[in-house]
Amino acid sequence: MALCVFIVLFAAVSLTSAQFIPPYTEDCRTDMYPPKGPTYKGGVSWYTVDLDLPPSKRWTALITEKKADLVNMIQTIKDLANAFVPSGKLVELVDVSLPLLVETLPYPFADEIKGVSAACGAPLGEVVLFNIFYEVFTVCTSVVAEDAKGNLFHGRNLDFGLFMGWDIKNKSWTVSERLKPLVVNIDFTRNNNTVFKSTNFAGYVGMLTGIKPNTFTLTMNERFSLDGGYLGILDWVLGKRDGMWMSFLTRAVLENATSYEDAKTRLAQSKLLAPAYFILGGNQTGQGCVITRSRLLSLDIWEINLKLGRWYVLETNYDHWKAPLFLDDRRTPAMKCMNQTMQANITLKTMYDMLSTKPVLNKLTTYTTLMEVSRGSLESYIRNCPDPCMPW
């Protein structure tokens, strides 16, 4: 398996220019905000999901509008599966077996996924597959930073689609490009009041990025481990269901946690199906942390500590106490840009500059989200990484 991954990585690198060999970095970008130019593919539209509605009806309006894009995304996944297993048996297995899996999912996710399937017309098993995709392979960059006045800012790039259909002609990942039209901002309401806000992919009922206004901000990054998501999903299929799906946990935390400390406890102590990094920001000075999780344990909670000069915490997809893979070092250039910015100058604008600097911005980046807890604000932008650009 390791040899296969290395060959794919080497092939992807060879598709770029000869000068573009990892670890590649560029000078820290400036004046990228407000978004403009070739790295910006457009703003993200807002929708409302009413939590007072029955779960099967909550997504109907949004999915009806995004139906064509969601069906295209699911077809792309099927095409990749058929290319991998030409007999079509893999897709047949998805259509037959995964509908059985949905019945085991916790409330309200099973009914919401059924509602998505009904609204878009795609087979239930294929919508289930779309919703468990991110338990297996997502790469991201997330940062929480505190300015000199005690204001907290949270930014993230959501990168997805590695090894999922490299388009040689357009030098892009097929799944990454199909996901971009599905990026939406959602206001989750109850009794006509906002409960939390999220940047999502239409049709995906878990949460990867969100804010509970004036309370906390939360993002989730993939953590690579031999004890990974495949094993957790297998346990679930075999009937061992005491762990939480990662993105279902983040949604439950956004919906139900009442404070930064409450959210931190839930994220640190809940059993998971897959390892993860949870990046959490609060509403008071010093409230920012990266929670490094195995499936069963909290391995580390790395927090903002102004007394130690640590005014931000930044996570990609590697334990912060270890060196990142040299082929995928987004951490070093990201931290370089944060340090050059300095605490006195950190804003959503300068955070966006850092997230726009290659290879923090790369061919896998689907969107950038910026959140400011004190204002309850969430803004997102669909991204493009013009050549030369790292494929991851």
Residue pairs with C-beta under 8 A, 6 or more apart in sequence:
5 163
8 163
9 327
9 392
12 166
12 391
12 392
13 20
13 21
13 22
13 327
13 391
15 166
15 168
15 171
15 391
16 171
16 387
16 388
16 389
16 390
16 391
17 387
17 388
19 388
20 388
20 390
22 326
22 327
22 328
22 329
22 359
22 390
23 326
23 327
23 329
23 332
24 358
24 359
24 390
25 332
25 333
25 336
25 357
25 358
25 359
26 333
26 357
26 358
27 357
28 333
28 336
28 337
28 340
28 341
28 353
28 354
28 357
29 337
29 353
29 354
29 356
29 357
30 353
31 353
32 39
32 352
32 353
32 356
33 348
33 349
33 350
33 352
33 353
35 43
35 352
35 381
38 384
38 386
39 356
39 361
39 383
39 384
39 385
39 386
40 381
40 382
40 383
40 384
41 180
41 381
41 382
41 383
41 384
42 381
42 382
43 380
43 381
43 382
44 183
44 184
44 185
44 199
44 367
44 379
44 380
44 381
44 382
45 184
45 185
46 184
46 185
46 186
46 187
47 61
47 62
47 65
47 184
47 185
47 186
47 187
48 186
48 187
48 188
48 189
49 58
49 59
49 62
49 186
49 187
49 188
49 189
50 58
50 189
50 190
51 58
51 188
51 189
51 190
51 195
51 255
52 189
52 190
52 191
54 111
55 107
55 108
55 109
55 111
55 112
55 115
56 111
56 112
56 114
56 115
56 118
57 115
58 108
58 112
58 115
59 112
59 115
59 116
59 119
59 203
59 205
60 115
60 118
60 119
62 184
62 186
62 202
63 70
63 115
63 116
63 119
63 120
63 202
63 203
64 119
66 120
66 181
66 182
66 184
66 202
66 203
67 119
67 120
67 121
69 178
69 181
69 182
69 202
70 116
70 120
70 122
70 130
70 182
70 202
70 203
71 120
71 121
71 122
72 178
72 181
73 130
73 175
73 178
73 179
73 182
73 203
74 122
74 126
74 127
74 129
74 130
76 165
76 174
76 175
76 178
77 126
77 129
77 130
77 133
77 175
78 91
78 126
79 165
80 164
80 165
80 174
80 175
81 90
81 91
81 94
82 88
82 90
82 91
84 90
94 125
94 126
94 128
94 129
95 123
95 125
95 126
96 125
97 125
98 124
98 125
98 126
98 128
98 129
99 123
99 124
99 125
99 128
101 128
101 236
101 237
102 110
102 113
102 114
102 124
102 128
103 110
104 110
104 236
104 241
105 113
105 245
105 248
106 248
109 131
109 205
109 206
109 245
109 248
112 205
113 124
113 127
113 128
113 131
113 205
114 124
116 127
116 203
116 205
117 123
117 124
117 127
120 127
120 203
127 203
130 203
130 204
131 203
131 204
131 205
131 206
132 233
132 245
134 160
134 204
134 206
134 208
134 222
134 246
134 247
135 229
135 232
135 233
135 245
135 246
135 247
135 273
135 274
136 228
136 229
136 230
136 233
136 274
137 160
137 162
137 163
137 222
138 158
138 159
138 160
138 208
138 220
138 221
138 222
139 159
139 160
139 162
139 221
139 222
139 316
139 317
139 328
139 364
139 392
140 156
140 157
140 158
140 159
140 208
140 219
140 220
140 221
140 222
140 316
140 317
141 156
141 157
141 159
141 221
141 314
141 315
141 316
141 330
141 331
141 334
141 355
141 360
142 154
142 155
142 156
142 157
142 219
142 221
142 277
142 279
142 290
142 314
142 315
143 154
143 155
143 156
143 279
143 312
143 313
143 314
143 315
143 334
143 338
143 351
143 354
143 355
144 152
144 153
144 154
144 217
144 279
144 280
144 281
144 288
144 289
144 304
144 312
144 313
145 152
145 153
145 154
145 155
145 288
145 311
145 312
145 338
145 343
145 346
145 351
146 152
146 153
146 285
146 286
146 288
146 304
146 306
146 311
146 312
146 343
146 346
147 153
147 311
147 343
147 344
147 346
147 347
148 343
148 344
150 284
150 285
151 372
151 374
152 217
152 281
152 282
152 283
152 287
152 288
152 372
152 373
152 374
153 281
153 346
153 347
153 348
153 351
153 370
153 371
153 372
154 211
154 217
154 219
154 279
154 281
154 288
154 370
154 371
154 372
154 373
155 348
155 351
155 352
155 354
155 355
155 368
155 369
155 370
155 371
156 209
156 219
156 279
156 355
156 368
156 369
157 355
157 360
157 361
157 365
157 367
157 368
157 383
158 199
158 208
158 209
158 365
158 366
158 367
158 368
158 369
159 176
159 362
159 364
159 365
159 366
159 392
160 175
160 176
160 179
160 364
160 366
161 173
161 174
161 175
161 176
161 177
161 179
161 364
161 366
162 173
162 364
162 392
164 173
164 174
164 175
164 176
165 173
165 174
165 175
166 172
166 173
166 174
166 391
167 173
167 174
167 177
170 177
171 363
171 387
171 389
171 391
172 363
173 363
173 364
173 391
176 363
176 364
176 365
176 366
179 201
179 366
180 366
180 367
180 382
182 201
182 202
182 203
182 204
183 199
183 200
183 201
183 202
183 366
183 367
183 380
183 382
184 199
184 200
184 201
184 202
185 197
185 198
185 199
185 200
185 378
185 379
185 380
186 197
186 198
186 199
186 200
187 194
187 197
188 194
188 195
188 196
188 197
188 198
188 254
188 255
189 195
194 213
194 376
195 212
195 254
195 255
196 210
196 211
196 212
196 213
196 254
196 255
197 210
197 211
197 213
197 376
197 378
198 207
198 208
198 209
198 210
198 211
198 251
198 254
198 378
199 208
199 209
199 210
199 367
199 369
199 378
199 380
200 207
200 208
200 209
204 247
205 251
206 245
206 246
206 247
206 248
206 250
206 251
207 218
207 220
207 247
207 250
207 251
207 254
208 219
208 220
208 247
208 250
209 218
209 219
209 220
209 369
209 380
210 217
210 218
210 219
210 250
210 251
210 254
210 378
211 217
211 218
211 254
211 371
211 373
211 376
211 377
211 378
212 218
212 254
212 257
212 263
213 373
213 376
214 283
214 373
214 374
214 376
215 257
215 258
215 259
215 260
215 282
215 283
215 373
216 257
216 259
216 260
216 263
216 280
216 281
216 282
216 283
216 287
216 373
217 280
217 281
217 371
217 373
218 250
218 253
218 254
218 263
218 267
218 278
218 279
218 280
218 281
219 278
219 279
219 369
220 246
220 247
220 250
220 276
220 277
220 278
220 279
221 276
221 277
221 279
221 315
221 316
221 317
222 276
222 277
222 317
223 274
223 275
223 276
223 277
223 292
223 293
223 317
223 319
224 275
224 317
224 318
225 275
225 294
227 275
227 294
227 295
228 274
228 275
229 246
229 273
229 274
229 275
231 295
232 243
232 272
232 273
232 274
232 295
233 273
233 274
235 241
235 243
235 273
236 243
236 273
242 271
243 271
243 272
243 273
243 295
244 252
244 270
244 271
244 272
244 273
245 272
245 273
246 272
246 273
246 274
246 276
249 266
249 267
249 270
249 272
250 267
250 278
252 266
253 263
253 266
253 267
257 263
257 266
259 282
260 280
260 281
260 282
260 283
260 284
260 287
261 282
263 280
264 280
264 289
264 291
264 301
267 278
267 280
267 291
267 293
268 291
268 293
268 298
268 301
269 298
271 295
271 296
272 293
272 294
272 295
272 296
273 295
274 295
275 293
275 294
275 295
276 293
277 290
277 291
277 292
277 293
277 315
277 317
278 290
278 291
278 293
279 289
279 290
279 291
279 313
279 315
280 288
280 289
280 290
280 291
281 287
281 288
281 371
281 373
282 288
282 373
283 373
283 374
285 306
286 303
286 304
286 305
286 306
287 304
288 303
288 304
288 312
288 313
289 301
289 302
289 303
289 304
289 313
290 300
290 301
290 302
290 313
290 314
290 315
290 320
291 298
291 300
291 301
292 298
292 299
292 300
292 301
292 302
292 319
292 320
293 299
299 319
300 319
300 320
300 321
302 313
302 320
303 310
303 313
304 310
304 311
304 312
304 313
311 343
311 346
312 338
312 343
312 346
313 320
314 331
314 334
314 335
314 338
316 324
316 328
316 330
316 331
316 334
317 324
317 328
318 324
318 325
318 331
324 330
324 331
324 332
327 392
328 392
329 359
330 359
330 360
330 362
333 357
333 358
333 359
333 360
334 354
334 355
334 357
334 360
337 353
337 354
337 357
337 360
338 346
338 354
341 350
341 353
341 354
348 370
348 372
348 379
351 370
352 368
352 370
354 360
355 361
355 368
356 368
358 385
358 389
358 390
359 389
359 390
359 392
361 368
361 383
361 385
361 389
362 385
362 389
362 390
362 391
362 392
363 385
363 389
363 390
363 391
363 392
364 391
364 392
365 383
365 385
366 382
366 383
367 380
367 381
367 382
367 383
368 380
368 381
368 383
369 378
369 379
369 380
369 381
370 377
370 378
370 379
370 380
371 377
371 378
371 379
